[in-house]
Amino acid sequence: MAQAIRLGIQSRLVPGSSLRERHATALRFGFDGVELSGPDMIALAEEAIRDDVPVSAICGGHRGWPIDPDPERVRESREDIDRLLELGARLDAPLILVPIYGRNRKFPGMDTGRSPEADEQMWLEGLRLATLRAEAVGGSILVEPINRYENSVTVTVADAMRWVAAMRSDRVRPMIDVFHANNEEA
């Protein structure tokens, strides 16, 4: 079966006073759907469920990050990821995950304070926990590589494929963002 390319846009980037209006505008602009994105993703997902708005994906939206330097923020991210996977399962929308956003090894003082190997181990641990939750609730995960200026763990398509393969679950797939791929891929 041939794979189709679908174009989505983050809901926060589309005009409208409600998620329903933003979805309709995105379709009018030629997109196939909207990814939920905004300051309170749990509330947005609950709005999508309440108002029966189709969602192509949930774009992060958790407190903290799976490899956050602050252990409390790691705990919060895991808690929110669990809830977003539950809501995503109800919406039939995958949760897009990245290890961290806004920290990298390219600039002094911007890393996590751990070695690259420790960051990878911590990411695998968090992704494994999320995978188990996705399997339990019927949700799914998209691992997105983002450019080297925004993280240092999942930068290329090959990185995403490596993490997906390590999970050995049909609930985890890669997702390629053309903006980030344009910066990183030949």
Residue, then its C-alpha position, 0 to 999 in steps of 0.5 A: m500500500a502506498q503511503a500518502i503525504r498529508l500536510g498539517i498545520q499547528s492549530r495556534l498558527v491558524p486564525g479562529s476564535s475556537l478550535r473548530e474555527r481554526h480547523a475549518t480555516a486550515l482546511r480552507f487554506g488547503f491543509d489536510g488537518v491540524e496538529l493541536s498546539g498551544p499553551d494548554m494542550i490538555a485543555l485543547a485536546e479536551e476541547a477537540i473531544r468535546d466539540d468533535v474536532p478531528v485532529s491529525a496529531i498532538c504537538g507536544g504540550h507537556r510540562g518539562w521534557p523527557i531529558d529535562p535537566d530538572p528531575e521534577r520537570v522530567r516527572e511532570s513531562r511523564e505525567d502529562i505525556d501519559r494524559l496526552l496519550e490517553l486523550g490522543a487515543r480518544l481522538d485517534a491522534p498520535l502524540i509527537l515527542v521530542p527529547i527536549y526543545g531549546r537545549n543543545r550542545k552547539f552553544p555553551g551552557m545550552d546542554t542538559g549537563r549530562s553526557p550525550e550517552a546519558d541523554e540518550q539513555m534517559w530519552l530511551e527510558g522516557l520513550r519506553l515508558a511512553t510506549l508502554r502507556a500508548e500500548a495500554v491506552g491504545g494511543s500512538i507516538l510520533v518521534e520527530p527529529i528537530n534541528r541541531y539548534e533545538n536539541s542534540v539527541t534526535v536531529t536526523v531521520a536516522d536518529a528518529m528511525r533508531w529510536v522507533a526501532a528500539m521501541r519495537s512497537d507498532r504504536v511508535r512511528p517516525m514523523i518528518d517535519v519539512f522545516h527541520a528536515n530542510n535544515e538537516e537532511a541532504 
